[in-house]
Amino acid sequence: MQTVELDKTGKIYVPKEIQQKMSGKEYYILVMPDGNVILHKVTKVKNPLKTFSGILKTKKSISQLRAEARQTAEQEVLEDVRRH
């Protein structure tokens, strides 16, 4: 296992030997509640949540996850508007 570093601007530097094993240029970044980060290659799918469904440890349906994500996003927008 290798480590990566963040620079002052928040860029992640991936070692060359790992870059060579990575295919594609776009990745989803998933930050778990415990702070762990997962990179997942972007594939052109109609429903990106299905891409993560095997990673998530939940019994919730995709539609439930989507509704919760929408609700969370709306709450964050409202909180941001109230702050400004």
Backbone as a chain_set.jsonl record, in Angstrom:
{"seq": "MQTVELDKTGKIYVPKEIQQKMSGKEYYILVMPDGNVILHKVTKVKNPLKTFSGILKTKKSISQLRAEARQTAEQEVLEDVRRH", "coords": {"N": [[0.853, -1.168, 0.0], [0.533, 2.203, -0.796], [1.173, 5.669, 0.011], [-0.431, 8.857, -0.478], [-0.153, 12.38, -1.138], [-1.465, 15.563, -0.159], [-1.387, 18.773, -1.587], [-0.904, 22.311, -0.879], [-3.038, 23.441, -2.217], [-4.919, 21.511, -2.231], [-4.687, 19.498, -4.061], [-4.291, 16.117, -5.027], [-1.587, 13.96, -5.109], [-0.799, 11.253, -6.971], [1.143, 8.35, -6.904], [3.327, 7.419, -9.61], [3.409, 4.679, -10.401], [0.925, 3.794, -9.544], [-0.759, 5.456, -11.025], [-0.321, 4.419, -13.571], [-1.728, 2.071, -13.459], [-4.282, 2.907, -13.313], [-7.205, 3.421, -15.163], [-8.767, 5.63, -17.42], [-9.823, 9.074, -17.016], [-11.508, 10.419, -15.36], [-12.882, 10.374, -12.111], [-15.108, 9.378, -9.53], [-15.382, 10.7, -6.278], [-15.761, 9.467, -3.138], [-16.57, 10.237, 0.042], [-16.486, 8.723, 3.018], [-18.468, 8.346, 6.056], [-16.666, 7.926, 8.146], [-14.45, 9.226, 7.314], [-12.775, 7.972, 5.51], [-11.725, 7.688, 2.098], [-12.909, 6.951, -1.122], [-12.039, 6.263, -4.413], [-13.613, 6.05, -7.507], [-13.812, 4.9, -10.739], [-15.226, 6.865, -13.306], [-17.93, 5.86, -15.121], [-19.917, 5.868, -17.993], [-22.987, 5.871, -17.188], [-26.533, 5.59, -16.764], [-27.549, 5.844, -14.227], [-25.772, 6.89, -11.725], [-25.757, 6.253, -8.976], [-26.177, 3.539, -8.828], [-23.713, 2.593, -9.452], [-22.268, 2.873, -7.11], [-23.675, 1.229, -5.447], [-22.843, -1.352, -4.709], [-20.778, -0.808, -3.005], [-21.746, 0.609, -0.851], [-22.886, -0.008, 2.409], [-25.788, -0.708, 2.995], [-29.312, -1.182, 3.348], [-31.071, 0.277, 2.032], [-33.062, 1.387, -0.711], [-32.162, 2.432, -4.066], [-33.758, 4.585, -4.819], [-34.515, 5.581, -2.322], [-32.016, 6.381, -1.306], [-31.411, 8.355, -3.191], [-33.461, 10.207, -2.683], [-32.828, 10.933, -0.055], [-30.316, 12.092, -0.49], [-31.027, 14.27, -2.079], [-32.628, 15.675, -0.25], [-30.726, 16.277, 1.736], [-28.982, 17.901, 0.238], [-30.693, 20.049, -0.328], [-31.143, 21.006, 2.288], [-28.534, 21.82, 2.934], [-28.169, 23.902, 1.1], [-30.137, 25.706, 1.962], [-29.164, 26.28, 4.552], [-26.757, 27.484, 3.843], [-27.701, 29.747, 2.473], [-28.974, 31.067, 4.559], [-26.779, 31.748, 6.137], [-25.566, 33.697, 4.638]], "CA": [[0.0, 0.0, 0.0], [1.299, 3.437, -0.858], [0.483, 6.859, 0.496], [-0.484, 10.012, -1.371], [-0.072, 13.63, -0.4], [-2.239, 16.722, -0.586], [-0.595, 20.0, -1.529], [-1.592, 23.446, -0.258], [-4.266, 23.757, -2.942], [-5.831, 20.387, -2.114], [-4.457, 18.504, -5.12], [-3.777, 14.833, -4.583], [-0.541, 13.441, -5.985], [-0.838, 9.799, -7.009], [2.406, 7.836, -7.413], [3.314, 7.048, -11.018], [3.068, 3.264, -10.585], [-0.524, 3.66, -9.38], [-1.352, 6.12, -12.191], [-0.229, 3.518, -14.713], [-2.746, 1.032, -13.286], [-5.601, 3.54, -13.37], [-7.685, 3.691, -16.517], [-9.723, 6.726, -17.42], [-9.357, 10.349, -16.476], [-12.472, 10.96, -14.395], [-13.202, 9.494, -10.995], [-15.972, 9.87, -8.457], [-14.736, 10.606, -4.971], [-16.78, 9.19, -2.14], [-16.03, 10.409, 1.388], [-17.297, 7.937, 3.935], [-18.684, 9.032, 7.337], [-15.49, 7.807, 9.016], [-13.358, 10.001, 6.731], [-12.102, 7.24, 4.441], [-12.052, 8.183, 0.766], [-12.9, 5.932, -2.166], [-12.073, 6.751, -5.79], [-14.286, 5.09, -8.374], [-13.743, 5.373, -12.115], [-16.491, 7.297, -13.898], [-18.404, 5.158, -16.303], [-21.096, 6.551, -18.511], [-24.189, 5.115, -16.86], [-27.699, 6.449, -16.571], [-27.807, 6.015, -12.799], [-24.497, 6.755, -11.026], [-25.888, 5.645, -7.658], [-26.037, 2.092, -8.967], [-22.285, 2.324, -9.486], [-21.807, 2.779, -5.732], [-24.553, 0.403, -4.626], [-22.101, -2.472, -4.157], [-19.835, -0.314, -2.006], [-22.498, 1.079, 0.308], [-23.415, -1.035, 3.309], [-27.12, -0.251, 3.371], [-30.428, -1.938, 2.79], [-31.963, 1.252, 1.417], [-33.13, 1.317, -2.171], [-31.553, 3.545, -4.785], [-34.672, 5.735, -4.763], [-34.418, 6.148, -0.973], [-30.735, 7.085, -1.235], [-31.524, 9.554, -4.022], [-34.321, 11.153, -1.965], [-32.06, 11.451, 1.075], [-29.271, 12.969, -1.02], [-31.702, 15.505, -2.5], [-33.029, 16.381, 0.964], [-29.504, 16.803, 2.345], [-28.513, 19.012, -0.596], [-31.609, 21.177, -0.108], [-30.858, 21.538, 3.621], [-27.254, 22.528, 2.892], [-28.384, 25.15, 0.371], [-30.884, 26.604, 2.847], [-28.24, 26.721, 5.599], [-25.806, 28.391, 3.217], [-28.413, 30.992, 2.2], [-29.207, 31.732, 5.853], [-25.501, 32.289, 6.605], [-25.153, 34.843, 3.817]], "C": [[0.9, 1.233, 0.0], [0.477, 4.593, -0.315], [0.505, 7.926, -0.583], [-0.453, 11.259, -0.513], [-1.001, 14.667, -1.007], [-1.32, 17.93, -0.551], [-1.441, 21.115, -0.913], [-2.918, 23.773, -0.927], [-5.276, 22.612, -2.897], [-5.683, 19.348, -3.212], [-3.845, 17.247, -4.518], [-2.746, 14.355, -5.601], [-0.491, 11.927, -5.856], [0.486, 9.303, -7.585], [2.265, 7.278, -8.836], [2.911, 5.586, -11.232], [1.584, 2.986, -10.367], [-1.238, 4.3, -10.567], [-1.378, 5.176, -13.387], [-1.274, 2.407, -14.65], [-4.159, 1.586, -13.397], [-5.986, 3.767, -14.83], [-8.739, 4.779, -16.44], [-9.157, 7.959, -16.76], [-10.28, 10.917, -15.417], [-12.818, 9.912, -13.355], [-14.203, 10.18, -10.072], [-15.155, 9.778, -7.179], [-15.853, 10.493, -3.941], [-16.117, 9.294, -0.772], [-16.991, 9.716, 2.348], [-17.45, 8.69, 5.26], [-17.47, 8.973, 8.264], [-14.273, 8.548, 8.462], [-12.569, 9.277, 5.668], [-12.601, 7.741, 3.099], [-11.931, 7.044, -0.231], [-12.947, 6.636, -3.512], [-12.699, 5.665, -6.635], [-14.315, 5.656, -9.778], [-15.134, 5.724, -12.641], [-16.768, 6.436, -15.12], [-19.684, 5.839, -16.731], [-22.316, 5.659, -18.312], [-25.338, 6.086, -16.632], [-27.937, 6.751, -15.097], [-26.518, 5.808, -12.013], [-24.614, 6.117, -9.641], [-25.763, 4.13, -7.714], [-24.572, 1.691, -8.977], [-21.757, 2.112, -8.074], [-22.611, 1.793, -4.898], [-23.834, -0.799, -4.028], [-21.146, -2.07, -3.057], [-20.565, 0.041, -0.712], [-23.045, -0.09, 1.118], [-24.77, -0.563, 3.818], [-28.17, -1.145, 2.733], [-31.435, -1.009, 2.124], [-31.932, 1.089, -0.092], [-32.442, 2.537, -2.779], [-32.452, 4.776, -4.699], [-34.66, 6.379, -3.378], [-33.122, 6.938, -0.821], [-30.784, 8.389, -2.009], [-32.352, 10.622, -3.297], [-33.582, 11.764, -0.776], [-30.967, 12.408, 0.613], [-29.874, 14.307, -1.433], [-32.088, 16.334, -1.275], [-31.816, 17.008, 1.652], [-28.985, 18.006, 1.572], [-29.39, 20.246, -0.383], [-31.349, 21.818, 1.254], [-29.562, 22.338, 3.625], [-27.378, 23.863, 2.162], [-29.094, 26.156, 1.27], [-29.991, 27.141, 3.965], [-27.239, 27.73, 5.054], [-26.451, 29.755, 2.944], [-28.638, 31.757, 3.499], [-27.931, 32.373, 6.389], [-25.106, 33.546, 5.868], [-26.3, 35.765, 3.701]], "O": [[1.903, 1.286, 0.713], [-0.745, 4.509, -0.197], [1.345, 7.905, -1.482], [-0.697, 11.204, 0.692], [-1.285, 14.651, -2.205], [-0.558, 18.105, 0.4], [-2.568, 20.876, -0.479], [-3.821, 24.316, -0.291], [-6.366, 22.724, -3.458], [-6.477, 18.411, -3.284], [-3.0, 17.308, -3.625], [-3.005, 14.348, -6.805], [-0.188, 11.384, -4.794], [0.914, 9.774, -8.639], [1.222, 6.739, -9.208], [2.15, 5.287, -12.152], [1.041, 2.043, -10.944], [-2.218, 3.747, -11.067], [-2.358, 5.143, -14.131], [-1.66, 1.863, -15.685], [-5.119, 0.831, -13.555], [-5.182, 4.249, -15.628], [-9.516, 4.831, -15.487], [-8.155, 7.907, -16.046], [-9.885, 11.8, -14.656], [-13.017, 8.737, -13.663], [-14.152, 11.392, -9.861], [-14.331, 8.877, -7.024], [-16.763, 11.32, -3.889], [-15.205, 8.528, -0.462], [-18.158, 10.09, 2.463], [-16.651, 9.577, 5.559], [-17.269, 9.874, 9.078], [-13.195, 8.511, 9.055], [-11.762, 9.9, 4.977], [-13.749, 8.166, 2.969], [-10.976, 6.269, -0.194], [-13.79, 7.504, -3.734], [-12.357, 4.49, -6.499], [-14.791, 6.772, -9.989], [-16.092, 4.976, -12.447], [-15.94, 6.312, -16.023], [-20.444, 6.331, -15.897], [-22.633, 4.812, -19.146], [-25.125, 7.263, -16.342], [-28.471, 7.808, -14.759], [-26.19, 4.674, -11.664], [-23.658, 5.497, -9.175], [-25.298, 3.506, -6.76], [-24.221, 0.585, -8.565], [-20.892, 1.264, -7.859], [-22.26, 1.542, -3.745], [-24.186, -1.229, -2.929], [-20.742, -2.91, -2.254], [-20.059, -0.199, 0.384], [-23.598, -1.041, 0.565], [-24.883, -0.075, 4.942], [-27.929, -1.78, 1.706], [-32.509, -1.438, 1.704], [-30.917, 0.706, -0.673], [-32.178, 3.53, -2.101], [-31.959, 5.891, -4.525], [-34.783, 7.599, -3.268], [-33.126, 8.039, -0.271], [-30.268, 9.409, -1.554], [-31.991, 11.799, -3.296], [-33.693, 12.963, -0.518], [-30.722, 13.427, 1.258], [-29.294, 15.36, -1.166], [-31.899, 17.55, -1.26], [-31.882, 18.152, 2.1], [-28.593, 19.011, 2.165], [-28.88, 21.361, -0.271], [-31.337, 23.043, 1.365], [-29.487, 23.403, 4.239], [-26.759, 24.848, 2.564], [-28.703, 27.322, 1.335], [-30.053, 28.326, 4.291], [-26.911, 28.712, 5.719], [-25.826, 30.794, 3.157], [-28.501, 32.98, 3.524], [-27.988, 33.426, 7.025], [-24.385, 34.382, 6.413], [-26.191, 36.806, 3.053]]}, "num_chains": 1, "name": "protein.A"}
